[in-house]
Amino acid sequence: MKLSTQIKPISYLKSHTAEIVRELSESREPLIITQNGEAKLVVMDVKSYEAHEQTLALLKILALGNREIEQGQFRDAEAVFADLDKLD
């Protein structure tokens, strides 16, 4: 997915709020808001935000799993399946 992020000053946000909401909902692309020439915040639609949060949660789970593997805190798949077979 190619990001075509728009950058607008805060005055644009103040005077075009309804238009921004409509555009972001349709395009699902973030809008960077600047103040005094510096990026200050990112505005995005709710669906994009939720997808972003889900992605971050999955990445955190993967990082925790990798850390456990590096620390030797894991079991072979065969041992896990053997234990599951014993439960049946």
C-alpha positions in Angstrom: 0.0 0.0 0.0 1.4 3.4 -1.0 0.9 6.2 1.5 0.2 9.5 0.0 0.2 11.4 3.3 -1.1 14.9 3.2 0.5 17.6 5.3 -1.6 20.6 6.3 -1.3 23.5 8.9 -3.5 23.5 11.9 -5.4 26.4 10.5 -6.6 24.1 7.7 -7.8 21.6 10.3 -9.8 24.3 12.0 -11.5 25.7 8.9 -12.0 22.4 6.9 -13.0 19.9 9.6 -16.0 18.4 7.9 -14.2 18.1 4.6 -11.2 16.4 6.3 -13.5 13.9 8.1 -15.1 13.0 4.8 -11.8 12.7 2.9 -10.1 10.6 5.5 -13.0 8.3 5.8 -12.9 7.7 2.1 -9.2 7.6 1.5 -8.2 5.9 4.8 -4.9 7.9 4.5 -3.5 9.8 7.5 -3.3 13.6 7.6 -0.3 15.2 9.3 -1.1 18.5 11.0 1.7 21.1 11.5 2.0 24.0 13.9 4.7 26.6 13.3 6.1 24.5 10.5 6.6 21.4 12.7 4.6 18.2 12.6 2.4 18.0 15.7 -0.2 15.3 15.2 -1.6 12.7 12.9 -5.3 12.6 12.1 -6.7 9.3 10.8 -10.1 7.6 10.5 -11.2 5.1 13.1 -11.0 2.0 10.9 -7.3 2.8 10.1 -6.6 3.5 13.8 -8.2 0.2 14.9 -6.2 -1.7 12.2 -3.0 0.0 13.3 -3.7 -0.9 17.0 -4.3 -4.6 16.0 -1.1 -4.6 14.1 0.8 -3.2 17.0 -0.7 -5.8 19.4 0.3 -8.6 17.1 3.9 -7.3 16.8 4.1 -7.1 20.6 3.0 -10.7 20.9 5.6 -11.7 18.3 8.3 -9.8 20.2 7.4 -11.5 23.4 7.5 -14.9 21.7 10.9 -14.1 20.3 12.2 -13.0 23.6 11.0 -16.2 25.3 12.7 -18.3 22.5 16.0 -16.4 23.0 15.7 -17.1 26.8 15.1 -20.8 26.2 11.5 -20.6 27.5 9.9 -22.9 25.0 9.0 -26.5 24.4 9.3 -28.7 21.4 6.1 -29.1 19.4 6.4 -32.9 19.8 6.3 -32.5 23.5 3.3 -30.2 23.4 1.3 -32.5 21.1 2.2 -35.5 23.2 0.8 -33.8 26.3 -2.3 -32.9 24.3 -2.7 -36.5 23.2 -2.5 -37.6 26.9 -5.5 -35.3 27.7 -7.7 -37.2 25.3 
